[in-house]
Amino acid sequence: MVWPHKVHVIGAGIAGLSFAVALAQMAKARGHGELSPSQLRIDEAAHGPSSDGAGIQLGPNVVRLLQDQLGLKDVLNTLGFAPKGVSLLNMRSGKRLARLSLDDFEARYGARYLTIHRAALQAALLTRVQKNGHSVNWSRPFAGTSEKPELLVGADGKHSVCRTLHFEHQSQAHKPFYTGQVALRSVLTSLDEVPEPQRHDITVWTGPRHHLVGYPMVMPVEGSTTLYYNLVGFIDGQDINTEEAGWSCLASTQQVNLLLQALHPSLHWIQAAAEAWSSWPLWASPTLESADDHYRNHVFLIGDSAHAMRPHQAQGSAMAIEDACALARHLTYSSGSLDERCQQAAKERWRRNARVQRQSARNGRIFQLTGPVAWFRDRALQLAGHKLMDQPWLFGGPTES
């Protein structure tokens, strides 16, 4: 049976490409054959694939999807790095507060925990889209459509035009906002200066009103691969000009000093090894309140278009990919009309995304506690940190409805 719908995807980032791959492959598996360009169209405002960003973390909840539903197992084996654990340390004392081993995650959750470069994942998804017989229409900013596709999938990021044009019911209070935090990023092109424990783990260093995250990631270099080290710090940035800041904006000396102030001597390698820092403002969406925040009148928002997240749970890309796969699955395997299938997908996704949004905001506050409350945090983590860090509800994946 020929696929009966026309789907128009706006955005060729991780969310949009994941959906395009999932829909094409699930539709074929369901017996609809190859989707034609008229049945699945992908438009993107950018002139080509982006190399912006650096590392991202992929929990087993999304690694399973990338391997089993999106066909990227070989890519992940080549370009993914499997850390041995997640460690929490105090930036000022240098003491380890807690560690969660990841060695048994594959046995417990069905997949490993990985890190990967954002651009490498996007490139792999784009290759899969092309293998499925589709292409991205680059330099095609969305300003509404006269073709009236049966389903418009908004995957055009936190400043989504799809959301602006089609979700008029959302008040100003529901739109993404600047969080008041700035992220600083530095990438070390060698692990030579990185101490041995940090060469194998994802490490979070807590500090008063700021914190830092570091982990190895695989980088393709001249036909081969090598390990780089990704550093991302988070500081107060109330005075930043959010219109001018972006992925490639250089951080000021004041910002770097704020992040690296009062480092314990055991962490001075960070200051010495990180030669340059970029700076970008963190935006977030208000917590989703209902399925209507995902879907309305044949327009479905996925990823940052629906729920731009603070990065403190390291699940922003994962939730976008979960959105993409859930929507594609409901479109191809659920019963009912197209509208009913989209409603089912929205009902499945909004509560889980809202929970991750809340947890991400909570983690950011916990990592940056000050005074006596920070002491109690450290004590609690020392006593039961590995249990607090292991979250079966998250890593086990979404419950399909």
C-alpha positions as CSV (number, residue, x, y, z in Angstrom):
1,M,0.0,0.0,0.0
2,V,1.4,3.4,-1.0
3,W,2.1,5.9,1.8
4,P,-1.0,8.1,1.7
5,H,0.2,11.3,3.3
6,K,2.4,14.3,2.5
7,V,4.7,15.3,5.3
8,H,6.8,18.5,5.3
9,V,9.7,18.7,7.7
10,I,11.1,22.1,8.6
11,G,14.6,21.9,9.9
12,A,17.5,19.5,9.2
13,G,19.1,19.4,12.6
14,I,19.3,16.3,14.7
15,A,15.5,16.3,15.3
16,G,14.4,16.8,11.7
17,L,16.8,14.4,10.2
18,S,16.0,11.7,12.9
19,F,12.3,12.0,12.0
20,A,13.0,11.8,8.3
21,V,15.1,8.7,8.7
22,A,12.6,7.1,11.1
23,L,9.6,7.8,9.0
24,A,11.1,6.5,5.8
25,Q,12.4,3.3,7.4
26,M,9.3,2.6,9.4
27,A,7.0,3.3,6.4
28,K,9.0,0.9,4.3
29,A,8.9,-1.8,7.0
30,R,5.2,-1.3,7.3
31,G,4.8,-2.1,3.6
32,H,4.4,1.4,2.2
33,G,7.5,1.1,0.0
34,E,10.0,4.0,-0.6
35,L,8.6,7.4,0.2
36,S,8.9,9.9,-2.7
37,P,10.2,13.5,-2.3
38,S,6.6,14.6,-2.7
39,Q,5.6,12.4,0.3
40,L,8.5,13.5,2.5
41,R,10.0,17.0,2.0
42,I,12.7,18.5,4.2
43,D,13.5,22.2,4.1
44,E,16.3,23.9,6.0
45,A,17.1,27.7,6.3
46,A,20.8,27.1,6.6
47,H,23.0,26.9,3.5
48,G,24.4,23.5,4.4
49,P,25.1,21.1,7.3
50,S,26.4,22.8,10.4
51,S,29.7,22.1,12.2
52,D,28.6,24.2,15.2
53,G,28.6,22.7,18.7
54,A,30.9,20.2,20.2
55,G,30.2,17.0,22.2
56,I,26.8,15.7,23.2
57,Q,25.9,12.8,25.6
58,L,23.7,10.0,24.5
59,G,22.1,7.8,27.2
60,P,21.1,4.2,26.5
61,N,17.5,5.4,26.0
62,V,18.5,7.1,22.8
63,V,21.5,4.9,21.8
64,R,19.0,2.1,21.4
65,L,16.9,4.2,19.0
66,L,19.9,5.3,17.0
67,Q,21.0,1.7,16.6
68,D,17.8,-0.2,16.2
69,Q,15.5,2.2,14.5
70,L,17.8,4.6,12.7
71,G,20.4,2.2,11.5
72,L,23.4,4.0,13.0
73,K,25.0,1.1,15.0
74,D,28.2,1.1,12.9
75,V,28.5,4.9,13.1
76,L,28.2,4.8,16.9
77,N,30.8,2.0,17.1
78,T,33.2,4.2,15.1
79,L,32.4,7.8,16.3
80,G,31.0,7.2,19.8
81,F,33.1,7.1,22.9
82,A,31.9,4.9,25.8
83,P,32.8,6.4,29.1
84,K,33.3,4.1,32.1
85,G,31.4,6.3,34.6
86,V,30.0,9.6,35.5
87,S,31.9,11.3,38.3
88,L,30.9,14.3,40.5
89,L,33.7,16.4,42.1
90,N,33.9,19.6,44.0
91,M,35.7,22.2,42.0
92,R,37.1,24.0,45.0
93,S,38.2,21.0,47.2
94,G,39.0,18.6,44.3
95,K,37.2,15.8,46.2
96,R,35.1,13.2,44.5
97,L,31.6,13.3,45.7
98,A,30.1,10.4,43.9
99,R,30.6,8.1,40.9
100,L,28.1,6.1,38.8
101,S,29.7,3.2,36.9
102,L,28.4,2.8,33.4
103,D,30.0,-0.6,32.8
104,D,26.7,-2.5,33.3
105,F,24.5,-0.1,31.4
106,E,24.3,-2.2,28.3
107,A,23.2,-5.2,30.3
108,R,20.7,-3.3,32.3
109,Y,19.3,-0.8,29.7
110,G,20.0,-2.5,26.4
111,A,22.7,-0.1,25.2
112,R,25.8,1.8,26.2
113,Y,26.1,5.4,27.3
114,L,28.1,7.3,24.7
115,T,29.5,10.7,23.9
116,I,29.7,11.9,20.3
117,H,30.4,15.1,18.4
118,R,27.2,16.8,17.4
119,A,28.3,17.5,13.8
120,A,29.3,13.8,13.4
121,L,25.8,12.6,14.5
122,Q,24.1,15.1,12.2
123,A,26.3,14.1,9.3
124,A,25.5,10.4,9.9
125,L,21.8,11.1,10.0
126,L,22.1,13.2,6.7
127,T,23.9,10.3,5.1
128,R,21.1,7.9,6.1
129,V,18.5,10.3,4.8
130,Q,20.3,10.3,1.4
131,K,20.5,6.5,1.4
132,N,16.8,6.4,1.9
133,G,16.4,8.4,-1.4
134,H,15.7,11.9,0.1
135,S,17.6,15.2,0.2
136,V,17.5,18.4,2.2
137,N,16.4,21.6,0.5
138,W,19.0,23.9,1.9
139,S,18.6,27.7,2.0
140,R,14.8,27.3,2.3
141,P,13.7,29.4,5.3
142,F,10.1,28.7,6.3
143,A,7.6,31.4,6.1
144,G,4.4,29.4,5.9
145,T,3.4,27.2,3.0
146,S,0.9,27.4,0.2
147,E,1.1,23.7,-0.6
148,K,-0.8,22.7,2.6
149,P,0.9,19.4,3.4
150,E,-1.2,17.0,5.5
151,L,1.4,17.2,8.3
152,L,3.9,19.9,9.0
153,V,6.7,18.8,11.4
154,G,8.4,21.7,13.1
155,A,12.0,20.9,13.9
156,D,13.4,24.4,13.4
157,G,14.8,25.0,16.9
158,K,14.1,27.2,19.9
159,H,13.2,30.2,17.7
160,S,10.8,28.0,15.7
161,V,8.9,29.8,12.9
162,C,6.5,26.9,12.8
163,R,5.6,27.5,16.4
164,T,5.3,31.2,15.9
165,L,3.0,30.8,12.9
166,H,0.9,27.9,14.0
167,F,0.7,27.9,17.8
168,E,-1.0,31.2,18.3
169,H,-2.7,29.8,21.4
170,Q,0.6,30.0,23.2
171,S,1.0,33.2,25.1
172,Q,4.3,35.1,25.5
173,A,4.8,33.2,28.8
174,H,5.1,29.9,26.8
175,K,7.8,31.0,24.5
176,P,11.6,30.2,25.0
177,F,13.4,32.6,27.3
178,Y,17.0,33.5,28.1
179,T,17.8,31.6,31.3
180,G,20.4,34.1,32.6
181,Q,23.2,31.6,32.2
182,V,26.0,31.5,29.7
183,A,27.8,28.3,28.6
184,L,31.5,28.4,27.9
185,R,33.1,25.8,25.7
186,S,36.6,24.7,25.1
187,V,37.8,21.6,23.1
188,L,41.3,20.1,23.9
189,T,42.7,18.5,20.8
190,S,44.7,16.0,22.9
191,L,44.2,14.1,26.2
192,D,47.9,14.5,27.1
193,E,47.1,17.1,29.8
194,V,44.0,15.4,31.1
195,P,44.5,13.4,34.3
196,E,44.0,9.6,34.0
197,P,40.6,9.4,35.8
198,Q,39.1,12.1,33.6
199,R,40.3,10.3,30.4
200,H,37.7,7.6,31.0
201,D,34.7,9.3,32.7
202,I,32.2,12.1,32.2
203,T,33.1,14.5,35.0
204,V,31.0,17.2,36.6
205,W,32.8,19.7,38.8
206,T,30.4,21.6,41.1
207,G,31.0,25.1,42.3
208,P,29.2,28.1,43.9
209,R,27.0,29.7,41.1
210,H,29.0,27.9,38.4
211,H,29.9,24.4,37.4
212,L,32.0,22.6,34.7
213,V,31.5,19.4,32.7
214,G,34.2,17.5,30.8
215,Y,34.5,14.3,28.8
216,P,36.4,12.7,25.9
217,M,34.8,12.5,22.5
218,V,35.9,11.0,19.2
219,M,36.8,13.4,16.4
220,P,37.3,12.4,12.7
221,V,40.7,13.8,11.7
222,E,42.2,13.3,8.2
223,G,40.5,10.0,7.5
224,S,41.1,8.6,10.9
225,T,39.8,9.3,14.4
226,T,41.3,10.7,17.6
227,L,40.1,11.5,21.1
228,Y,39.5,15.2,22.0
229,Y,38.4,16.4,25.3
230,N,35.2,18.5,25.5
231,L,34.8,21.1,28.3
232,V,31.6,23.0,29.0
233,G,31.2,25.4,31.9
234,F,28.1,27.3,33.1
235,I,28.2,30.8,34.7
236,D,25.9,33.7,35.4
237,G,25.4,35.9,32.4
238,Q,22.8,38.5,33.1
239,D,24.7,41.2,31.2
240,I,25.3,39.3,28.0
241,N,23.9,40.5,24.7
242,T,21.9,37.5,23.6
243,E,21.4,38.9,20.1
244,E,25.1,39.0,19.4
245,A,26.3,35.9,21.3
246,G,26.4,32.5,19.5
247,W,28.3,29.3,19.2
248,S,31.4,30.9,17.7
249,C,31.5,34.0,20.0
250,L,34.7,34.2,22.0
251,A,34.3,34.3,25.7
252,S,35.7,37.3,27.6
253,T,38.5,37.0,30.0
254,Q,36.1,38.0,32.8
255,Q,33.8,35.1,31.9
256,V,36.6,32.6,31.9
257,N,37.9,33.9,35.2
258,L,34.4,33.6,36.7
259,L,34.2,30.0,35.6
260,L,37.7,29.0,36.7
261,Q,38.0,31.0,39.9
262,A,39.4,29.4,43.0
263,L,40.2,26.1,41.3
264,H,41.7,23.4,43.5
265,P,45.4,22.8,42.6
266,S,44.5,19.4,41.2
267,L,42.4,21.1,38.6
268,H,44.9,23.7,37.4
269,W,45.4,21.5,34.3
270,I,42.1,22.9,33.0
271,Q,43.3,26.4,33.1
272,A,46.6,25.5,31.4
273,A,45.2,23.2,28.7
274,A,42.1,25.2,27.6
275,E,43.6,27.8,25.3
276,A,40.4,29.3,24.0
277,W,36.8,29.4,25.1
278,S,33.7,30.2,23.2
279,S,30.5,31.6,24.8
280,W,26.8,31.2,24.1
281,P,23.7,32.1,26.0
282,L,21.4,29.3,27.3
283,W,17.8,29.5,26.3
284,A,15.0,27.2,27.5
285,S,11.3,26.7,27.0
286,P,8.8,26.8,29.8
287,T,7.8,23.3,31.0
288,L,5.3,21.7,28.7
289,E,1.8,21.7,30.1
290,S,-0.1,19.5,27.8
291,A,-0.1,17.5,24.6
292,D,-1.3,20.8,22.9
293,D,2.3,22.1,23.3
294,H,3.5,19.4,20.8
295,Y,0.6,19.2,18.3
296,R,-2.1,21.4,17.0
297,N,-4.0,21.5,13.7
298,H,-1.7,19.1,11.7
299,V,1.5,20.8,13.0
300,F,3.7,18.7,15.2
301,L,6.7,20.3,17.1
302,I,9.6,18.1,18.0
303,G,12.9,18.8,19.8
304,D,13.8,22.4,20.7
305,S,10.9,23.7,18.7
306,A,8.7,22.3,21.5
307,H,10.9,22.1,24.5
308,A,14.3,23.7,24.4
309,M,16.0,22.4,27.5
310,R,18.7,23.4,29.9
311,P,21.7,21.1,29.3
312,H,22.1,20.0,32.9
313,Q,20.5,16.6,32.3
314,A,22.4,16.1,29.0
315,Q,19.2,14.9,27.3
316,G,18.2,17.7,24.9
317,S,19.3,15.8,21.8
318,A,18.0,12.5,23.2
319,M,14.5,13.9,23.8
320,A,14.5,15.3,20.2
321,I,15.3,11.9,18.8
322,E,12.8,10.2,21.1
323,D,10.2,12.7,19.7
324,A,11.1,11.9,16.2
325,C,10.9,8.1,16.6
326,A,7.7,8.3,18.6
327,L,6.0,10.4,15.9
328,A,7.2,8.2,13.1
329,R,6.0,5.1,14.9
330,H,2.6,6.4,15.6
331,L,2.2,7.7,12.0
332,T,3.1,4.2,10.6
333,Y,1.9,1.7,13.2
334,S,-1.0,3.3,15.2
335,S,-4.6,3.2,14.1
336,G,-7.0,6.0,13.4
337,S,-6.8,9.1,11.3
338,L,-3.7,11.1,10.8
339,D,-4.9,13.7,13.3
340,E,-5.6,10.9,15.9
341,R,-2.2,9.4,15.4
342,C,-0.5,12.7,15.9
343,Q,-2.6,13.2,19.1
344,Q,-1.5,9.9,20.4
345,A,2.2,10.8,19.8
346,A,1.8,14.1,21.5
347,K,0.1,12.5,24.5
348,E,3.0,10.0,24.8
349,R,5.7,12.6,24.6
350,W,4.7,15.7,26.6
351,R,4.9,14.3,30.1
352,R,8.3,12.7,29.7
353,N,9.7,15.8,28.1
354,A,8.2,17.9,30.9
355,R,9.8,15.7,33.5
356,V,13.2,16.0,31.8
357,Q,12.8,19.8,31.6
358,R,12.1,19.9,35.4
359,Q,15.0,17.6,36.2
360,S,17.4,19.6,34.0
361,A,16.5,22.9,35.8
362,R,16.8,21.1,39.1
363,N,20.3,19.7,38.3
364,G,21.5,23.2,37.4
365,R,20.5,24.5,40.8
366,I,22.0,21.6,42.6
367,F,25.4,21.8,40.9
368,Q,25.7,25.5,41.8
369,L,24.6,25.6,45.4
370,T,26.4,27.8,47.8
371,G,27.1,28.0,51.6
372,P,25.8,25.4,54.1
373,V,23.3,23.9,51.5
374,A,26.3,23.0,49.3
375,W,27.9,21.2,52.2
376,F,24.7,19.1,52.7
377,R,24.6,18.4,49.0
378,D,28.2,17.1,49.1
379,R,27.4,14.9,52.1
380,A,24.3,13.5,50.5
381,L,26.2,12.7,47.3
382,Q,29.0,11.0,49.2
383,L,26.5,8.8,51.0
384,A,24.2,7.9,48.1
385,G,25.3,9.7,45.0
386,H,25.4,6.7,42.7
387,K,21.8,5.8,43.5
388,L,20.7,9.4,42.9
389,M,22.5,9.6,39.6
390,D,21.1,6.3,38.2
391,Q,17.7,7.0,36.8
392,P,15.9,3.9,35.4
393,W,12.8,6.0,34.4
394,L,15.1,7.9,32.0
395,F,17.7,5.5,30.8
396,G,15.1,2.7,30.4
397,G,13.5,4.7,27.7
398,P,9.9,6.0,27.2
399,T,6.9,3.9,27.8
400,E,5.1,3.4,24.5
401,S,1.4,4.3,24.6
